[in-house]
Amino acid sequence: MSNRSSFLSWLAVLILIAGLGVVGLYEFSGPRVASDTSGMRPDALPGESLPATGQMAAPFTLKDLSGNKVSLSSFRGKVVFLNIWATWCGPCREEMPSIESLYSHFKNTKNFVILGVSEDTEGKAAVAPYITRNGYHFRILLDPENVVGEKYGVSGVPETFIIDQQGRIVAHHMGAYDWSRSDIRAALEDLLASKAA
């Protein structure tokens, strides 16, 4: 089994365990979206289809907090950590410090990028003060019309997608998670080191 296949299998098992709510395996005390619907999108449809692992990530272009246009396609060749969130979402707010910790660990890694896509309908007016107040440094994109959420079948926030260097979704997690865990960093380092398929 190749290193890439081994990594993907390991990561899928890890996310499955987290999804089943085996919270005793780690020390994150935040709520699970499975038992906390405060992050549900009001326009979510029951049974919306979700992107499958291995599927190509849908392209999108959004503005960042500085007004610059950012396209997912510009990150081809990099591993992309795509987190969809909102300032009004309690589970999102609880996991954000762990995303900042992940960013701090990888900030000097040129082939890794974190994109936090905000679904706040008020856009920059709601998001910029929140980001400044909390001292987050990873890249924030504004999606007040929920373009990315619709393309990715997101039914609640937070929702996270890991996209490989070829633009494929290799992992998908619904709900809050502790992204600062050492095993997550190791799995991402393995993905960064993997050769193109």
Secondary structure, DSSP 4 states (H G I P E B T S, - for coil): --HHHHHHHHHHHHHHHHHTT-GGGS---SPPTTT-GGGB-TTPPTT---PPTTSBPPP-EEEETTS-EEEGGGGTTSEEEEEEE-TT-HHHHHHHHHHHHHHHHHTT-TTEEEEEEE--TTTHHHHHHHHHHHT--SEEEE-TT-HHHHHTT--BS-EEEEE-TTSBEEEEEES---TT-HHHHHHHHHHHHSPP-
